[in-house]
Amino acid sequence: MCGIVGFTGTEQAAPILLDGLSKLEYRGYDSAGIAVRDGSGETEVVKAKGKLNVLKKMTNNGEAVKGSCGIGHTRWATHGEPSTLNAHPHSSDDENVIAVHNGIIENYQELREKLVKSNYEFKSQTDTEVAVKLIDYYYKKYGLGPVDSIARAMIRIRGSYALCVMFKEHPGEIYTARKDSPMIIGIADGETYVASDVPAILKYTRNVYYIGNMEIAKLEKGNVTFYNIDREVIQKELTEIKWDAEAAEKGGYEHFMLKEIHEQPKVVRDTINSVIKDGKIDFSSIGLADEEMQKISQIYIVACGSAYHVGMAVQYVIEDLTTIPVRVELASEFRYRKMTLVKDSLVIIISQSGETADSLAALREAKDKGIKTLGIVNVVGSSIAREADNVFYTLAGPEISVATTKAYSTQLIAGYLLAMQFAIARGEMSDEKCSEMINELYTIPDKIEKILEDKERIQWFANKLAGAKDAFFIGRGIDYAISLEGSLKMKEISYIHSEAYAAGELKHGPISLIEDGILVISVLTQQDLYEKTVSNMVEVKSRGASLMGLTTYGNYSMEDTADFTVYIPQTDPHFAGSLSVIPLQLLGYYVSVAKGYDVDKPRNLAKSVTVE
């Protein structure tokens, strides 16, 4: 979850490190620090509590720290409170080893006690300091080189980590290693870069290596050497990043979240076009053949957060279009459940980053049990993409805001297309019906544009909600799944307590919380469930609730019940969630803006949860 950047080359490192960290600030914001070395001179370490801007001011945007080799870090606290002392980089007692770390070392207490017995002293409360001094221990006690010392430490450490390490006796070199936490390495024009995520180095290079699990890399100017855990040299192929560098910039928008909301028509269109050829769905790039789809007897959709909400919506679509039963499981619970997975089933893992720790663990659990897996991910070369049997890439591009918008929308599209292709492959949908649905799918981007054109009305309503303490979202079927996402958007960036309920469950407890002024947002896009949900709205209105209705054009009677109504264009009911979620994204965004919060970096949250 923390952000890591490293550089070695001929240019000054500190400005490059700070620039890269600014692209990763969504991964960590409690504190920040850099370690920079000028040739064989002493390493200069500068750390600061708080946002990255504090560190930038301390170093005059890096100009005050000289040297062409360095590592940097933005921290999201796990072990130890946010403080300058706990900020990275950390060093061995004599500063022989200096390192930054992303992840959690589960056995750090055990290792710490053993290192204390070897006369090591600890200054911070972090688990990272244990890793640094363990590497130093092997380096000194056994006279090992950097790669051997790191490999020995990796064998002893339990947990997940990405490490960048510098050694006093090896100027101009950076060593990196990973287990279950992402790390990429880029090369361009005699310079070498390393980072937790692509946006940090996209400005400098599009040619990257993905370091594999339990692997080590030695970075020199314009060169990188890879090793497995047995210290054997291994070969890697460069991957070209297709993202436009401008995609990771705000482009004139006040916040990344607003920019990414407005990018949804394009990325939805791109994702549709990626698998539709000559008017038909073509899964050849995914590798999931019709014959395989015919054999599937059960689908498990496994995900976390917003991706889980995608799974909830897609469940309704798959079960409506096919005869395949679908279960949606929280990735954080999946591998701890002692359930028997059905033979000939498919586990679909949904993750924007492709590095979500719980989702990756669920994938590996499924594979260990011999179950076929499909990843729906946004990042090429990510761990889930590499390890899944098949992968459906969503084409959302870089998503910087912590609160997902465009990645969520492209995941929905992937789910629709998957459901449709399952129906076609199994003979449960006619070609004519499929063509009709494809044609409707192509209208979704333009309909999103139409909704965005009316965002000022939503902004006006959001301004009235700035003082709200509680909000409830209700819906039925797909509308319930979308309510879950709308509620999450509200709580994660505006800090308003918000809950989503299947509307029929109101009388089973939640209605007791309804009183004068409580906001209830109702989603009603499924025409066969419209009247039932209106009845639920009337129930809460009679108890003093303030009502917002979100429905399709034509349902103008909604204004008789709701205090404020938002309309979306009509579409195939299976696709309605792609439209109804847009006003809810805007609502959460504008409420947060009205309250003066940092929309892109909400408190206590990180973009990619790479630790359990």
Steps between C-alpha positions, in 0.01 A plus 500: 500500500797727553662666200859424395718670240868446423742644245859453391654679205674823408226749590436635849294239682304701759277699258423176311417319824269776619330523161443124499372502857251772411347253251478239777372716783171312476689198635621671816480838664584470871864593443764505230874475465792468259855367520744634238865422442756701305755250368690333784409775747271467799132442443277795586167402654214750530164403654185686597165425659190593302434554132770484237493880468670526840795303368506702180529823696775358721708407195408788267330249273806280518749764387664511845586129502783410261569159352411280204388186685215486748182346634179665621183403685153618594368315805159362590545403863460137611754442779568818693318834500560760230816687603834615365670222697280232343524649151710320240783459402640301791863409548725259686678634809804614297296593191664219306156391376221747418161382378135579434222244527140437401315215671467335838760277665293261709784355708675831567477463880679165489769635268538817706567302819771296327663811356498671841697202632753571224539855638279678248311804627159609375388861476159468335182300558497369143537148367713647220792570729514127578542417129777758462699369794443138407656569158786682673545202735553254215716747310742542790495167684551282196677748274232456236435729206178703466306239301592214736423710808159600369422142395586370848276763657214419263507138609470606866228763450134398507242730349483722194753756390661705229848624595745750352842485662824695470838384636783735605765291320302488174452859379275557202314173562149429627376153591134412497305191602136407530253253638131566429548879476535658156818649357595607147837598353545738207798578277559791263804689368751354744274564801325239714181547699305289746154565642192348660278597209521615140395869538815575701731438205271542200644847443847353449448166330237262368732200493473304823586168657266332745699342781345168597412357837802405714738661253781752546628766262825695492459845346791690346510794263311382193516135598317248716586142596236261637550212742275229640500417870786255436711793375501367144490758221170493310383673184207738466325655204421869479133599486386820331244701694231623262360771731538858390713689753237776505249245629670516839462883519196704605461664160341819634252330735500598866531139612600170344164356605304751293733445204457124527122532524509693173729242338241227541336532156837448332625212715164323484510528121861374492417200716200409281709529185774281644286187470239581234618435145273536197194530723569181696663423833851363447673355806812384317712756688363367829548137412173373649362269232132422442569133576631595843200724567266214418655286774475760779244394762558774761653847504660663804571872477762604755597860570536781755340845534359651182608195299281290732208729415572439132477129575161551665364674189654249261351214701150621411593532132662156466219324681239680290666419168619146577415202719834515685472560875725780624639573847668827589763471771708753691862425423597569861272214610530261207816316599395467863175331408519123506259466210520236233537658158280340237677293237514668157452841655660834412641750750495857367735738684424870450770754593594836350867477597533125463698510824227504768643272769179320597392455139841363404488257791151387393628441147782283628260309726276424202793387287630279781160326496519447125228755415520699177558874552429819307638840598322825416777756554612838375878473530694303242761273655351519850518197727139393445537547124811282497368226727139462380428239234334766287482878526254764379676836496283803563631805318445764765855634485666634815255574779656733756214595731463259790125482443454294185268617224616416150657167599167401659313591181733299277473201733121515463541496121731199522240324714220569249708370210598193695135425583396547137775276367414229751140515379605477134752222559244291687222556249293695754479819293423545132740680269226756437459576868875527543528744210220707652682513834833586335334788316356626827836459671652734244253772606622497861792746452277764341240455771767550767596823322137615520494438877825692547350799318248530786755485783424855623161384632672229700756752626217726619341213692836387639565845646181461705629169640830628637365499855343154481605245761337187358382373164331181384498357148229255398419299191398157377688260272765677297390825662602357837846417365536856372376635834790322668745686279322834543508459876871416493577810294315716749672363809855466369548856376242709689522313834122496532376184665326315221342156461342316210211255539291286275178697515297199608718470811404838641228358719744243641682753713642800311172692496541554875783742417281722283404832657444861396752622247680169438603479135381195306618461141297256295616340175218386272609392151348149492149561374354174634614601850412870475166498684632285785791738558269803485299339779820476706564868434155589626570300817810699586347830393216450746769480771656831406766398251626741235485315166708503184377284212726374222304353212466489122338756273126436482450421869391857570261391775814474712470872566180433695704306755860624491619841614766498227509284188782411262418342165721280286443388139314179441704193409492122521428434871811277520715804417316756713764490773755653262279809484355519851842488665610824330271737699601318819869551422434868437294529817778359716755720326308826537409434864870449574590821315229690687647380830850607395660155513791359303292309246782304338668391821234424763622435853608150604460360148743392232443429133632149488474283810807283457515380860251284685 
